[in-house]
Amino acid sequence: MCAHTDDNNKHEALDADQRSKNSSQHSYNTREVSQLLNEAATFKDASNKDWMTTPYCNDIHLNKKEEKQFKVNPESTSVLLFPGQGTIKVGMIKKYMHYPGAKEIFEVANEITGYNLLQLCLNGPQEKLNKTEFNQAATVVSSLVALEKVRAENPKVLETCIAAAGYSIGEISALIVSGAISFEDGVRLAWARGKAMQYAADKVPQGMLSVSGTPKAKVIKACTKAEKWAMDIGIENPICRIAIFLYTDSKILAGHAEALEYIEQHKTQLGLYRLSRLPVSGAFHTPLMQPALKSVFRTLDSIEINEPRCQVYSNYKGEPYSNLKKLKGYILKQMISPAKWEQCIQYLYQRPEGTPFPQTYDIGSEGRMKTILKFINLKAYRSCTVI
């Protein structure tokens, strides 16, 4: 009799445990997200650099300490800018594939992801390449392949690199190049991030919308109106937010599809113009990406972080990383918070009047990063080379 009771108790305990697990998998409240982001900052600082296999970090030796010890002419230094999702097109990488190391980079990436990214980048179809689950990893790998041209034709660019910044997923490219994370870990992270964000994007119809505004436009107020309209037609907890600060009069909005449709239909009244949907299915850099956090956190938790050999800029903070213990948390927060690209660029190029600008290199975006730079800092734009 006692044994039978014990068995029942065990079964009840197991059932309760399973119900608890199921509940935790399907609920994603604010407290859980907050705890997850706080825990993301707990890891050991790695001091041994022997484990890193990326070919780029070993070439980047100039760091902040060296800048203080030696007076460096800014014009003899370099800055690397990396693109985000939605930039690469089928066949774009063909012009880089003859450079040493390009094929090997894709081979390693294919092995890590278990998918033939090279075949997809070369032959498409574009519709599949545009999908978040493939595009993010493909963007990072393509950027590193583009950098092979720099290594082959002008290696001094890497030797004198003082800063790297990446737009959205491009931040991972910048972290790899700086040596903060290894090439293998960076590809794993980009692959996990892309798949997780695709999962989040498939939850409800959502997207991103590029807008420009007149001086009288009040973008935040427009987003609030769009959210209210979406709620009135039955959307539960609608989202419409500024997802990316692009440059002064241009922002990228993201949220529920219905809210974005309201913005498009009322653009004149809202003081907005030059509206364009981005070729993505997710509302990146908004709370709609919360379902992606757990999966990306698991990948981040297995990654070692190393002291970067040049400054790397955080989209979440809009300034360079200064505390490595916060790096993992910031990578997670970037997914659900506005990307402050304009602020990153302003911080990167701020200098006293008359101070020369570094040589900037737009890596693998076919000039898109340089075009954005033009609207933020014209002098820096004039010293930018498209790779």
N, C-alpha and C positions, 0 to 999 in steps of 0.2 A: 504493500500500500504506500509506504513512504517512498520507495523507489519510483513508483508511478507518479506520485506528486512531484518529486524532484524533476522527473522528465518533463512533466507539464510546465513546471516553472522555467526549465531551460528553454523549452520551445517558445514560451511566452516572451522570455527575455530576448531570444533570437529574433522573434517576430517584431518586437519593439525596436530592436536595434536596426533591423532592416527598414522598418517604417521611418526611423530617424534618418537613415542614410538616404532613402528615397526623397524624404522631405527636404534634406539639405541640398540634394541635387537639383530640385525644382524650384527652390526658393532662393532668391538672391537679394536680400534686403540691404539697406544702407550700412548697417552695422557690420555685416559680413565683408562688404567691399572695403570699408574703412580698416577693418582688422587685417585683411589681405594686403592692402597697400602698406600698412605699417610694418607687417612682417617681411615685406619685400626688401626692406633695408637691412636685414640681418644676414650677414655673411662675413667670411674671413677675408681680410685683405691679403692678396697674394704678392709676395715679394720676389719670388723666383720667376724669371722671365724665360727660362729655358723651354717651358712647355709650349710657348707660342710658335705656331708654324706659318702664320701669315707672312708672305714675302714683303709686305709693305712696312710693317712697324720697325723692322731692323734698320731701314733706311732713314727713318725719321728720328734725328738725334737732337734737334734743337728743342729745348724746353724752356720753361719760364725762369728757372734758376740760371741757365746760361745767358738768357737775355739780360738779366740783372748784372751779371759779371762782365759781359762784353757789350759794347755799344754796337748795335747792328743796324745797318742801313735798311729801313723798311722795304725799299725797292728791291733789295736782294733776298727778301723772304717771300714765301708763298702761302696762299690760302686755298684750300680745296672745298668746293661746293658740290654736294651730291643730290640728285633728284629723288622725288618720291614716286608713289604709285601713279600709273596712268600716263607715264612719259614714254615708255619703250614701245616700239612698233616692231612687227615681224620683219626680220631681216636687218634691223639697225646694227646688230653686232657684227655683221659680216666684215665690215671694214677694220675690225680689231683682231679678228681671229688668226691672222698671220703673225702676230707679235708673240715672242717667246712667253710661255706661261699661260696664255689665254686658254688653250685647249685643256691644259691641266686643271685650271681653276674650275672649268665646267665639269670635268671628270670627277673631281672631288665633290663638287656640289651635287652632281647626279647620284653619287654613292651615298651621301648624307641624307638626301631627300627620298631616295628610292624612286626618283622620277627623272625622265630625260628632259631637263630644262633646256639643254642646248638645242635639241630637236624642235621644241616648242618655240624658242626664240628665233630660230632660223626659218622655220616653215609654217608656224602657226597651227591652227587658225587664230586670227587676231581676237576673235570673240572669246576663245579659251584663254589666251594670254592675258586678256583684260580681267579675267576672274581673279578676285582677291587671293584665293588660295594658291594660285600660281604666280600672280604678278609681283607680289612683294618679294619673294625669294629671287625671282627672275630679275627684278630691278636691282637688288643688292649685288647679285653675281655679275650682271651686265656692267654695273658701275666699276667693279673691280677689274673686269676684263678691259674696259675702256682705259683704266689707269695703266694697263700694260703698255699702252702707246707712250705715256709719259715716261715710264721706266726705261723704255728702249730709246727714246729720242731725246729726252731731257731729264736724266736721273737727278740732276741738281734740284729740281722742283721738290722732290721728296726729301732730299737731304736738308732743305731749308724751310720745310713746312712748319709753320708756327700755329696754324689753326685749321680745323676741319669742321664743317657744319653740313648737316643733311636735312633735307625737307621731309618731315614725317618719317616714313620707313627709311629714308636716306640717312637718318641719324645712326642707324645700325651700320651702314657703310662707313660713316665717319668714325665710329667707335672701333671698327675693325682696322682701319688704316692707321689710327692713332696707337694701336696696340693694346687698347683698354680691354678688348676681348679678342680671342683668336678668330681666325677665318672660319674654322670649323664650327665653333660655337655661334658665331654670327649668322652663318647660314642656317644652323638649327633653329636659332631664335627667329629669323625672318620666316622660315618655313612654318614654324609653330604659330607665329603671329598671324600670318596670312590665312592659315586654315581656321584658326580660332575666330578671326574677324569675319571670315566668310560665314561661319556658323552663326555669329551674332547678326550678320546682315540678312540672313535668311529667315529670321524670326518674324519680322514684319516688313512691309514695303517701306523702303527708306532710300536716301540718296544724298548727294551733295550738289550745291548750286553756287557757281561763281557769280558774284554781283559787283557792280560798281555803283557808287552813290554820288548824288549831287551834294553840294555843301550843306543843304538843308535836310538831307536824308538822315533819319534816325534808325539805324539798322536794328539796334536792340529792341526798340519799340515795335518795329515791323515784325520781328520774330515773335514778340509777345502777342501781337494781333493774330499772327498765323497760328500760334498754339491755341488761342481761344477759339478761332474758327474751326480748327480741327477737332477740338473738344466738343463744340456745338454739333458737329455732324457725327459724333459717336466714337471718336478715337480716344482710347483710354491713356491718360498721362502722355499727351502729345509732346514731342520735342521739336524745337526749331531754334538752333543756336548758331552763333559765330563759331565755326570749327577751325578756321585758319585765318590769322591776320597776315594777309599777303603783302599789301603795301597801303599807303595812306588812304586812297579812295577805293580800294578793292578788298573785298573779303570773300571768304568761301563759307557759305551757310550749309548746315547739315541737319537732317532730322527726318521725321516721318514724311512719306511721299505726299500726303494730303496737305501738310503744312507748306511744303515747298511749292506745291501747285498754287496755293493761295498767294504766295510771294510773286510767282510768275504772272498770275492773273491781275494782280493789283500793283504792278511795278511802278506805273506812272504816279499813282496816288502816294506811293511810298517813297518816291524820289529815287528810284533805282533804275539802272539801265545796264546794257551790255550783259544780260543774263545768259548763262550757259551751264547746262547740266554737265557734270563730270562723268567720264566713262567708268563709274564705279557703282556698286550696288549697295554700299554701306554708308551709314552716317558716321564716318570716322571722326574721332576726337569729340565725341558727345557721349552722354550716358547710355545711349543705345548700344554701345560696345561693351557694356558691363558683363554680358555673358561670355565674353572672350577672355576675361581676366584670369580665371582659374587655370586654364590650359597654359597660358603664357607664363604665369607665375611658376608653374611646375618646371618649365624649361629654364627660366631664369635662375631658379633655385639650384640647378646643377651646373651653373656657369661660374667660372672664376673671373674676377675682375682684377685688372692690373693697372698700375699707374700709367696713364696715357703719356705719350712722348711729345704731344703737342696739345694745345687747348681743343676741347670738343664742346660743342654748344648743345644745350638742352632745349628742345622745342617746348617742353613744359614750363621751364623757368624763363626762357628768353635770354639766357646768359650762359657762360661756360660752366661746366661742372667744376665745383670746387671741393666737394665732399664726396668721395667715392662710396661712402656708406649709404648715400642716398641715390646712387645711380640706378639700381634696380627698381626702386620705388618710383623714380621719375619716368623710367621707361614704361612702367605700367600706367602711371597717371597720364602720360602723354596720349594713351589710347582713348581715354574718356574725357580729356580736357582740351581746350583750344590750343592749337599749335601756334606758337608766337614766332613765326618766321621773320616778320618785319622787325620785331624787337631783337632777335638774334643778329640780324644783319646790321642794325643800327649800333648795337653793342660792339660787334666785331670791328667795325670800321671807324668808330669814334676816335678822334685824334685832334690835337691842337691845330689851329689854322696854320697852313704852310708845311705840315708834316707829310712827307710822301706816303703813298699807299703801297701796300704789298702787291705782288703779282697774283691775281686770282685766276683759278682754273675751274671752269665749268666742266665737270666730269660726266660725260655720257648722257647729257640731256638734249643734245642737238641745239643748244642755245637758249633753252627755256629758263634755266636758272640765271643766265646772264641778262635776259630780258626783264625778269623780275628785279634783279639787282639794279637795273637802270632806273626803275621807278622809286627805288629806296635811296640809292647813293650813286649819283651820276659820275663822280670822280672815281669811285671804285670800279664802276662799270667800264670806264675807259682803260683800266688796267686788267681787264678780264679776257682770258683766252678760252675759246670753246674747244674741248677735246672730243 
